[in-house]
């Protein structure tokens, strides 16, 4: 289950079938609050420069984000 589904499904079930989109909107503040620490980590992570398409430098960019998010999760 994704983060949106975790927040939105209980609210949508409470609102009734056919109102999933309303449940998602109603869950937005809760979702934002849960994602905020990770958003801050992503925004504050310094990435190495991009390389050409398919280059190892681009994997280093992914690695930098993955390590920063992992550190956030472990040190929560």
Secondary structure in CASP SS format (residue, H / E / C, confidence):
PFRMAT SS
TARGET T0000
AUTHOR 0000-0000-0000
METHOD secondary structure of the structure
MODEL  1
X C 1.00
X C 1.00
X H 1.00
X H 1.00
X H 1.00
X H 1.00
X H 1.00
X H 1.00
X H 1.00
X H 1.00
X H 1.00
X H 1.00
X H 1.00
X H 1.00
X H 1.00
X C 1.00
X C 1.00
X C 1.00
X C 1.00
X H 1.00
X H 1.00
X H 1.00
X H 1.00
X H 1.00
X H 1.00
X H 1.00
X H 1.00
X H 1.00
X H 1.00
X H 1.00
X H 1.00
X H 1.00
X H 1.00
X H 1.00
X H 1.00
X H 1.00
X H 1.00
X H 1.00
X H 1.00
X H 1.00
X H 1.00
X H 1.00
X H 1.00
X H 1.00
X C 1.00
X C 1.00
X C 1.00
X C 1.00
X C 1.00
X C 1.00
X C 1.00
X C 1.00
X C 1.00
X C 1.00
X C 1.00
X H 1.00
X H 1.00
X H 1.00
X H 1.00
X H 1.00
X H 1.00
X H 1.00
X H 1.00
X H 1.00
X H 1.00
X H 1.00
X H 1.00
X H 1.00
X H 1.00
X H 1.00
X H 1.00
X H 1.00
X H 1.00
X H 1.00
X C 1.00
X C 1.00
END
